Amino acid sequence: MYNTKSLDCEILLKWCKILEYDFFRLYSQNLLLYAPAAADNKKNKENSQMPYFRKNIYTKEVINFILEMLENGEKTKNQIIKEYNIPKTTLYKWIEKNRK
């Protein structure tokens, strides 16, 4: 299973239960970080049959990961904003809250 290119969700769920670790969270956080910036078009949201999920929901782990890269000098603020599509104001709020 480790060397396979893909893994069925049911099998992965069984592994999550056995190991008591949420592998799905890793995948969903990756989607949040690398998702392309969506245009705010209210007409598309209102006419869509699909539910609308807010993109700007970041877990503590993701926030800490971003702030650690910034503190260690691995990436600059501008690099983080561009690579992860995080709004500038959001990043600065995280930095301000982390200082307290």
C-alpha positions as CSV (number, residue, x, y, z in Angstrom):
1,M,0.0,0.0,0.0
2,Y,2.9,2.4,0.8
3,N,4.3,2.2,-2.7
4,T,1.0,2.5,-4.6
5,K,0.2,5.7,-6.5
6,S,-3.3,6.0,-5.0
7,L,-5.2,4.6,-2.1
8,D,-9.0,4.0,-1.8
9,C,-10.7,6.2,0.8
10,E,-12.1,3.3,2.7
11,I,-8.6,1.8,3.2
12,L,-7.2,5.2,4.2
13,L,-10.1,5.6,6.7
14,K,-9.2,2.2,8.2
15,W,-5.6,3.3,8.6
16,C,-6.7,6.5,10.2
17,K,-8.7,4.5,12.8
18,I,-5.9,2.0,13.4
19,L,-3.2,4.6,13.8
20,E,-5.5,7.2,15.4
21,Y,-4.2,9.8,13.0
22,D,-6.3,11.9,10.6
23,F,-4.6,11.6,7.1
24,F,-7.6,13.4,5.6
25,R,-6.7,16.6,7.5
26,L,-3.3,16.6,5.8
27,Y,-4.9,16.5,2.4
28,S,-7.5,19.1,3.1
29,Q,-4.9,21.5,4.6
30,N,-2.8,21.0,1.4
31,L,-5.9,21.9,-0.6
32,L,-6.4,25.1,1.4
33,L,-2.8,26.2,1.0
34,Y,-2.4,25.6,-2.7
35,A,-5.9,26.4,-3.9
36,P,-6.0,29.0,-6.6
37,A,-7.4,32.4,-5.6
38,A,-11.1,32.5,-6.4
39,A,-12.8,35.6,-7.8
40,D,-15.5,37.0,-5.6
41,N,-18.5,36.8,-7.9
42,K,-21.8,36.8,-5.9
43,K,-23.8,35.8,-8.9
44,N,-21.9,32.5,-9.2
45,K,-22.4,31.8,-5.5
46,E,-26.1,32.5,-5.6
47,N,-26.8,30.6,-8.8
48,S,-24.7,27.6,-7.9
49,Q,-26.4,24.4,-6.6
50,M,-23.2,23.5,-4.7
51,P,-22.7,24.6,-1.1
52,Y,-20.2,27.5,-0.7
53,F,-17.4,26.9,1.7
54,R,-15.2,29.7,3.0
55,K,-11.7,29.4,1.8
56,N,-10.1,31.4,4.6
57,I,-10.4,28.8,7.3
58,Y,-6.9,28.0,8.5
59,T,-6.1,25.5,11.2
60,K,-3.6,26.3,14.0
61,E,-1.2,23.9,12.5
62,V,-1.2,25.7,9.1
63,I,-0.8,29.1,10.8
64,N,2.1,27.9,13.0
65,F,3.7,26.3,9.9
66,I,3.5,29.6,8.0
67,L,4.8,31.7,11.0
68,E,7.7,29.3,11.6
69,M,8.8,29.7,8.0
70,L,8.7,33.4,8.5
71,E,10.5,33.4,11.8
72,N,13.2,31.0,10.5
73,G,13.8,33.2,7.5
74,E,12.9,30.4,5.0
75,K,10.4,32.7,3.3
76,T,9.6,36.4,3.3
77,K,6.1,37.9,3.9
78,N,5.7,38.6,0.2
79,Q,6.7,35.0,-0.8
80,I,4.2,33.6,1.6
81,I,1.4,35.9,0.3
82,K,2.2,34.9,-3.3
83,E,2.8,31.2,-2.9
84,Y,0.0,30.4,-0.5
85,N,-2.6,33.0,-1.6
86,I,-2.9,34.3,1.9
87,P,-4.3,37.8,2.1
88,K,-1.8,40.4,3.3
89,T,-4.1,41.5,6.2
90,T,-4.6,37.9,7.3
91,L,-0.8,37.3,7.5
92,Y,-0.2,40.5,9.4
93,K,-3.0,39.6,11.9
94,W,-1.4,36.2,12.5
95,I,2.0,37.9,13.1
96,E,0.4,40.4,15.5
97,K,-1.4,37.7,17.5
98,N,1.7,35.6,17.6
99,R,3.7,38.4,19.2
100,K,1.3,38.6,22.2
